[in-house]
Amino acid sequence: MLSQVKGLSRHFTEESLRAYLVDRSARRDDGCLIVCGYGDRRGVYQKVAGRAWAHITAYVVFVGGYDPRLDVHHLCGVPDCIEPTHLQQVTHAENCGNRTQQPLCRNGHEREIDPTTGRYRKVCRQCNSDAQRRWRVRQAAEVAAARAAYGRQAS
């Protein structure tokens, strides 16, 4: 069963992997069992035990009956949760269908609704405009520096 998990170190047995996951996790007040995997970013999918995703290895070890053709979905919506009762296997289409679009972009701007699809736009216009402005400033500084290096004045 463990051989079906992509990226999992081969030296683990089911018992050692179960102990490894329990040692690296902490229980939250809302019932989620949060794993501390690679990196210091919380709230993102965590990798443990080689290069395997923690929630997939937890499903294999704690729940069983893992089908590699299906996705492991978090019922609680917390990506780094490995609580067995919060995990279920669904098709990729079901997993994508459960996602909701946020009304704000990651920088806090209101997202517009695309009139052709009726959904929020993927790219925030304000963030895109700000990024283009920063790029133009960088490009102008590089051109001015290159002209100065050749002894020409910036115009």
C-alpha positions in Angstrom: 0.0 0.0 0.0 2.8 2.5 0.8 4.4 1.7 -2.5 1.5 3.5 -4.2 2.4 6.9 -2.6 4.6 9.1 -4.8 7.8 10.4 -3.2 7.5 8.4 0.0 10.9 7.2 1.4 11.1 3.4 1.1 12.5 2.9 4.6 9.1 3.6 6.3 6.8 0.9 7.4 3.1 1.6 8.2 3.8 1.6 11.9 6.9 3.8 11.7 5.1 6.3 9.3 2.1 6.4 11.7 4.4 7.3 14.6 6.4 9.8 12.5 3.2 11.6 11.5 1.8 11.7 15.0 5.2 13.0 16.4 5.3 15.8 13.8 1.7 17.0 14.3 -0.3 19.0 16.9 -4.0 19.1 17.7 -5.9 22.4 17.3 -9.0 23.5 19.1 -11.2 23.0 16.1 -10.2 19.3 15.9 -7.7 19.6 13.0 -4.4 17.6 13.4 -1.8 20.0 11.9 1.4 18.5 10.6 4.7 20.3 10.8 6.4 19.4 7.5 9.1 21.0 5.5 9.4 24.8 5.8 7.9 27.3 8.1 4.8 28.3 6.2 1.6 27.2 7.9 -1.6 26.8 6.0 0.0 25.2 2.9 0.2 21.6 1.9 3.1 20.0 3.7 5.6 17.4 2.6 7.0 14.8 5.0 8.7 11.5 4.9 10.7 12.1 1.8 8.8 14.1 -0.8 5.3 12.8 -0.2 2.4 15.0 0.7 1.5 14.7 4.4 -2.3 14.4 3.9 -1.9 11.6 1.3 0.4 9.6 3.6 -1.9 10.2 6.5 -4.8 8.9 4.4 -2.9 5.8 3.5 -1.7 5.1 7.1 -4.8 6.0 9.1 -7.7 5.4 6.8 -6.5 2.8 4.3 -8.0 1.8 0.9 -6.0 4.4 -1.0 -6.6 4.7 -4.7 -3.8 6.7 -6.5 -6.2 7.7 -9.3 -8.3 9.7 -6.9 -7.4 13.0 -5.0 -7.4 13.2 -1.2 -9.8 16.1 -0.2 -9.9 18.0 3.1 -13.4 18.3 4.4 -12.2 20.9 6.9 -10.6 23.1 4.2 -7.2 23.2 6.0 -4.4 22.1 3.7 -2.0 21.0 6.3 -4.5 19.0 8.3 -4.0 15.2 8.5 -6.9 14.3 10.8 -8.3 11.0 9.3 -11.9 12.1 9.8 -11.3 15.2 7.8 -9.9 13.4 4.7 -11.7 11.6 1.9 -10.9 10.4 -1.6 -12.8 12.1 -4.4 -12.3 12.4 -8.2 -10.2 15.3 -9.4 -13.4 16.9 -10.9 -15.1 16.8 -7.5 -12.1 18.2 -5.8 -11.9 21.1 -8.2 -15.7 21.7 -8.0 -15.5 22.1 -4.2 -13.2 25.1 -4.5 -14.7 28.5 -4.0 -13.5 31.8 -5.5 -12.5 34.5 -3.1 -14.1 38.0 -3.6 -10.7 39.6 -2.7 -7.3 39.1 -4.3 -4.4 38.2 -2.0 -3.5 41.9 -1.7 -7.0 42.8 -0.6 -8.4 44.3 -3.8 -12.0 43.6 -4.8 -12.0 41.2 -7.8 -14.2 41.9 -10.8 -16.7 39.6 -12.2 -16.0 38.5 -15.8 -19.1 39.2 -17.8 -18.5 36.3 -20.2 -18.3 33.6 -17.5 -20.0 35.2 -14.5 -17.1 34.2 -12.3 -14.4 36.3 -10.6 -11.5 37.2 -12.8 -8.3 35.2 -12.2 -6.1 38.3 -12.4 -6.8 41.4 -10.3 -6.6 44.4 -12.5 -5.2 46.6 -9.8 -2.4 44.2 -8.9 -1.6 43.8 -12.6 -1.5 47.5 -13.1 0.8 47.9 -10.1 3.1 45.2 -11.3 3.4 46.8 -14.8 4.1 50.2 -13.2 6.9 48.6 -11.1 8.3 46.9 -14.2 8.3 50.2 -16.2 10.2 51.9 -13.4 12.8 49.1 -13.2 13.2 49.2 -17.0 13.6 53.0 -17.1 16.3 52.7 -14.3 18.2 50.0 -16.3 18.1 52.1 -19.5 19.3 55.1 -17.6 22.1 53.1 -16.0 23.1 51.6 -19.4 23.1 55.1 -21.1 25.2 56.5 -18.2 27.7 53.6 -18.6 28.2 54.6 -22.3 28.5 58.3 -21.4 25.2 59.3 -22.8 22.7 61.4 -20.9 19.3 60.1 -20.1 16.6 61.9 -22.1 
